[in-house]
């Protein structure tokens, strides 16, 4: 039940965030990027990015800049790297598909 509530809250929050982005885009069209940034207290480059993004969903359609939702804990990452390292040491000519 707690997990379901968190998922619902996350969905609501994501909806509010998208609304905020759309509003910033609308304001930038009406008042210009700099003035919109002042009105919503965001930098002009943030407003400019989301204006472009709302006008064209294909603009930066893929994630970039690294993982933002990594699914492993730090301990799990260390174990994974150790397993990979040991495998590479034992099988230096192995390929990714193996």
N, C-alpha and C positions, 0 to 999 in steps of 0.2 A: 504494500500500500504506500509506503514511504517513497519507494522508487518511482511509482506511478505519479505521485504528487510532484516529485522533482522533475520528471519528464514534462508534465503539464506546465509547470512553472517555467521551465526552459523554453518550451514552445511559445508561451506568452511573451517572454522576454525577447526572444528572437523576432517576434512579430512587432514589438514596440521599437526595437532597434531598426528594423527595416522601415517602419513608418518614419522614424527620425531621419533616416537617410533620404527617404523620398521627400520629406519636408525640406531638408537642406537643399536638395536638387531644385525643388520648386522655387524656393527663396532666391537661389542663385540665378535662376532664369529671370526672376522678376526684378531683383535689386542688384545683381552682379555678384561675383564670387566674393570679393572682399567684404562687402556690406553684409552678405549672408553669413559669412564667417563671424563677423562681429555680433550679429543678432543671436546666433546660436552658440557663441563662444567656442568656436572651433577654428583651427588655422585654415587659411585660404586653400592650401594644398589638399587638405582633407575634403573640403567642400568641392573643390574641382574634381578630385578623384570620384567622389560619389555622384556628382552630376554626370560625368562621363559614363560611369557604371550603370546608372539608371536609364540613361539614354540608349546605351548599347550593352546588353548583358554579356556579349562576347568579349568586351573589354576586360582583360585580365581574367579570363574565365577559368583558368587553372590556378591552383595555389602556387605560391612561390615564396621563397625566403625560409624554407625549412618547415618541419612538421610543427603544427600548432596543437595537435590533438594526439600526441603520442600515447599509445595504449599500454606501454610497459613502465613499471616502476624502475627506479635507478638500480635496484638490486637485480631485477630481471634483465635489464640491459647488460649489466656486467656479466651475468651468466651467459647470455646469448653471445656476447663478444668472446668470452672464453671458449665456448663451444666452437664458434667459427674459427677462432685462432688455432685451437687444437686440431681441428679438421684440416686447416690449411697447412699446418706443420707436418701432419701425418701424410697428407695427400697433396703435395704441392702442384701437381698437374691436373687436379680435378677441375671440373667446369661447374658453372652455376646450376645447370640442369640436373646435376647428379645428386 
